[in-house]
Amino acid sequence: MATTFADQLRSLPDEALGALLQLRPDLVVPVPADISALAVRAQSRGSVARCLDGLDEFTLTILDAARVTRAADTALTSADAILELASGVPADDVRAAIDRLRTRFLLHGPPEALQVVGAVDEVTSAYPAGLGRPADYLDPHTAALVADRAKLRRTVLAAPPGARAVLDRLAAGPPVGALGRETKAEPIRWLVDQHILVPISEAGRAPRPDGDLVELPREVGLLLRRDTGPLGVLRPDPPLPAAPMRDPKAVDSAGAGQTMEAVRATEAVLEALATEPAALLKTGGLGVRDLKRLAKAAGVDESGAALLVEVAYAAGLLGESETSVSKAPGAVQDIFLPTVAYDMWRAAGTAYRWTVLARAWLTMTRQPGLVGKRDERDRPINALAPDAERAGAPQARREALDALLALEPGATPAVDDLLALLAWQTPRRARGREVGHRDGYAGAAQLGITGLGALTSYGKLMLSDHEPTESDPLGLHPEDASADAVRALDHLLPAPVDHILVQADLTVVVPGPPEPELAAELDAIAEPESAGGASVFRVTPASVRRALDVGYTAADLHSVFRRRSRTPVPQTLEYLIDDAARKHGGLRSGSAGSYLRSDDEALLAEVLADKRLTVLDLRRIAPTVLVSPRPVARLLGALRESGFAPVAEDAGGAAVLTRPKTRRAPTRTPRIVEPSGPPTLLGPRLAGVVEQLRRGDIATRAARRAPITVRAAQGQAVPGLTAVQQHSQAMAVLQQAVRDRVKVWVGYVDSHGATLSRLVRPVSLSAGYLRAEDERGESLHTFALHRITAAVTEE
């Protein structure tokens, strides 16, 4: 019969051992040498704590029941004792919880003699189920009172109202409170005098300013819990939220619309940073004023802008670059700019662009919900600042969405109900993560992973884990879940359009997401007014001049509108283009500081007389030439602001057509954070680990039984002085064993360099190899002679 923890693990069939490794995969990272090492790891504090973190509230309560019912002398409990303590719930639920604990080896041994793994007491509360320690452990007078059940009831019933309130609070747990030094602590002192509460002290700590501590003994707590039960309120089933149901198609449609808005807003934020980069603060991050500017440019609130900035940075679309400081020659300053990857991202389809953002959000170790809050030193937390870094953010985000993933399609539960569900599923892990979970739900809604409060179909694909396939049984090359999400989202998004609708008021309606080529043309010739499923642009004199500046001619603009518009082009638009083209280039500027020339002397006279241009210090040097000490760029800007349409020219008199210079930050590699914890073992990989443990266990036990000469040859520590056997002596022992057909202990070095020992019966010795049967005669083994280190006949 198995008596030790390792023996119990060793006696498990391969299926049960594999189930343990699946439930506790940290036990095989790295793979232990044998089952004894596995047993040591399974009882360690870290492994037990990780296992407890994945258990639900009811299972943890049953574990507390096992701790409460342990016998004082043997530290053993039984399934019947646990069932009696948890009598308020169905026995099948309690047995199922016990089985979960035994499968994970947090409880081990037969049902009539269960034992709790020792590390459980080290990583959990010292007061299981909120109950104090036994009375005989705390105080002999209290133990005497508890032994007389009738007297204990009379004493409790005689307690004053204030003392009874104290008892009720301590009975609910935790069972420890402060004695107090003021007169208002009189009820507690009455309880201490009656030996219902026991004064205790905190070892190694200074005296508390509010007095010593008192503890409610376990037996008194059980008496006070006669209405709620010894373990308190037990909930064997999860508190499923009463979620209203939505049509899944409506959920997907709403989510798809939000994905388009998220992509558009992200592009608007990055374009605003490309036009006017934001400076990196000395303390790190983005300034509050810059964040407000970006929020206004994207048409979202500041919390939404913070999320988009954080996601764009995590996706590698935003980065830092250096620029010179004009006020301090030679000094540089870091600024935020879109990266080169942004240009490639912008040219891709909407569905792919969204998956880049969603994948970055799921894996980034940033918590955007903290932006705008204050840290422990009462300092504001800025976007992209180090203070918003949270290593547990990806796991909290995934836990929040997994709770939605487990519900029916179209279920729209309230966030508070989801938090209550998470608190039941993994209470140890959910404690302290409420802010992270709420931030996860808010981010999922803004990015379109959820729609109308429910998880979308393409959002489920983003969260799904692909199982190993026949072509990849070890799961070494898992499929990218985002590829399926791209395909699903593509079916929901409107198809890109290549046409526009020009209205009589010079507005341009794009009835859907524009194709990249059409979007580039609209950026050059029109001003955006509104975005959405159908975006609206407006053609203005300034936008036409901008198009002419970058190289379009009047004929090109007429051609674009005739080719793209599904409605007749208004005559007013044609007049606007022709009028702007006729005026465009009527004035020419160059460097003198700068000069201005025109064949129209009256036009130059008009410019010279314009009081708005006096800051340019223009003067006439010829009937057709004006000069200014100001730079060409300032001259052109001032003239355009005053309603003129000049163009620059080079030294040969040719017009200089320029596009705005695009600045980009260096390419960044997005930081991808893998899901926390070891991967789940499946299929052949799991079977291989179990087989490796079994082989290692056999080899270790054989090495322990090997003679002292073999162990010395293997380099193992042996008592006393032992000479290492020579190779010729080992060969002589093997030759004699072949002739006598007796068993020998063989020490050898395998192909991995490990030293092993095995008891075998030699069959033949030739061609540099030893062929021998194992000790049970079930299989034939081959050993290279040069790898054999020792051979000793079985005694």
C-alpha positions, 0 to 999 in steps of 0.5 A: 500500500502506498504510504508516501506522497511520491508513492501515491503519484507513482501508483497512478495509471498513466491517464490519471498522471496525465490528467494531473499534469494537464491540471497543473502544467507548471509541474513539468516546466522543466520536466522533473527527473523522476516522480520523486522530484515531481512529488517535491514540486507538487508540494512546493508553495509556488505550485500549490498557490498557482493551483489554488488560484484556478479553483472556484469559491465552492471548491476552496470552501470544501478545502477549508472544510478538510482543514477544519475537520483534520484530527489533531493527532493524525492531521487526517480527515475523511470524506464523511467528515467533510460531508457532515460539515457541508451538510447544507448542500447536495452531497454529490456537489461536495463529492465532486469538489473533493474529487477535484481536489484529489485529482489535483493532489491538494488532497491525497490518500484514501477517502477514509484517511485524506491528508491536506498537502502541507503547503496549503496551510502556508499559502492560505489564510490561517483561519480556514472558512473564517473560523478561529483555532480550537479552544484547547489550543488557545486557552485552558479556561476557554477549553473548559467552557467549550467542553460544557455545551450547555454552559457555553450556550447560556453564556452566549445568550447572556451577552449584552447587545454590544457584545453579541454584535461583536460575536456576530461580526467575528463569527462571520470571519475573520475571527480576530479583532482588536481588544481596544483601550477606550471605554467603548471596548467594554463589550469586548472586555466582558467577552474576554472576562467570560472566556468567550474571546481569548487575548492573543499577540502578534509575534514579532510585532510592536504593540498595536495602538488600539490594544491587543488582539482577541480571537474567537475560538472555533467551537464558539464560531461554529455555535454562532453559525447555526443559522448559516451553516458551519462553513457560511453560505455555500454556493456550489453553482456559479452566480450566472448573470440574468443577461438580456438576450440580443439577436447575434446578427444585431450584435455583430452589426453593432460591433462591426460598426464600432470596429470601423469607428475604432480604425478611423479614430486611430488613423485620425490620432496618428495623422494628428501626430504626424502633422503636429508631433507631441513632445515626450514629457521628462517624466515619460508619456504624453502631456494632458494638452496633447491628449486633449488635442488628439481627442478633439482630432479623433472625435472621442473623449480623453479616455478613448483617446488614451486607449487608442494611443496606447494600442497604437503604441503597442501595435508598433504604429506609434514611436519616438523620434528625436528632433532638434530644439530651436531655442537651444542649438545642439539640444534634441528632444524626443517626440511621438510620431507615427512609424513606418509600419503605420503607412503599411497598416493604413494601406491594408483593409479595414478588417486586417487593420482592426485585428492588428489593433485588437491583438495589440490590445489583448497582449499589451501590458498597459492599462489605459483605464489608469490614464487620468487617475492619480498614483500613490504619490498623488501624481496624475498618470499620463498616457504612455507613461511608465505608471500605467504599466501593469504586468497582469493586465493581459491576463485580467483582460482575457479573464474578463472576456472569457466570462463573456465567452462562456455565456450564450451568444447574444447574452448582454450581462451587466458588468457588475454581474460579470464581476460577481461571476469572476469572483466566484470562478477564481476568487483568489485571482479576481481579488484586487483585479476589479479595476483591470476587469472593468477596464477590459470590458470598456476597451472591448466595447470601444474597439468593437470586440463586443457589440451592444454588451455581448461578445461578437462572433469575430471577437470569439474567433480572436479569443479562441485557442486552436487545438493541435491538428493531425498535421501538427499533433504537438501544437508547435505551429498553432494557427493564427486566430486573427486570420479567421477573425479577418475573414469573419469581419470582412463579411460584416463590413461594407465593401470598399467603394470606388465612387462618390456622390457630389452634391450641389452645395459642393459636399462629397458623400462617400457611401461606404469605406473608400478604397485606398486610391480614392481615400488618397485623392479625397485627402488632396482635393477635399476637406473632411466634415464627418465620418462614419458608414458614409463619410462626407467631405467638402470641396473648398477654394483652399482644398483646390489650391492644395491639390494644385500645389501638390501637382494636380492640374485643372484638367486632372481635377475635372477628370477625377470628379467626372470619373468618380462621381455617380451624380452629375458634377455641379457647374459651381464646382467646375467654376471653382476649379477653373477660377482657382487654376486661373489664379494659381501661379499668378504670383511667383516667389523665390529666395532673396530672402524671398522675392515675388514676381508677376507679369500682372503689374496691377496684381503686384500693386494690389499686394504691395498696398495690402495692409495685411502684408505689411509684416512681410516688408515688401518693396518693389525693385522692378515693375514686375518684381517685389522682394522681402527679407522674410523666408519663402515659406513665410511669404507663401503662407501670408499670401495664401492667408490673405486670399492670393494663390502664389506658387514657388519657383526654382532658380530657373523659373520653373514652378516647384510642386511640393507635397507636405513632408511626411515625418516618421519615427523609426520602426518599432517591433511590437512587444507580444506578451504570451499568455501567462503560465505554461502551455497546456499539455495535449496529445503526444506531448503529454504522453511523451512527458508521462513516459519520460517521467516513468523512465526517469523513475525506473532509472533512478530506482535502479541506480539506487539499487546498483552495487557500490562499484557501479555507483562509484563508476557513475560518479555518484557519492558512495561511503568510504573509499572505492576504486573505480573499475577499469574498462578491461575488468568490466569487459571480463565480467560481461564475457563471463556473464554471457557464458554463465547466463547470469544477471549483471549490473551495468553502468553506462552513459547514454546518448544525452550524457546521462549516467544510468544503471540497469540490471540485465542478463547478457546475451551476446558480446560482439561487434562493439556492442552488448546485447542483453535482456532486461531484468524481467526478460521482456525486451532486448537492449543494445549497449555500445561497449565504449559507453559502459563504465562498470559491470558487476555480477548480481549478488 
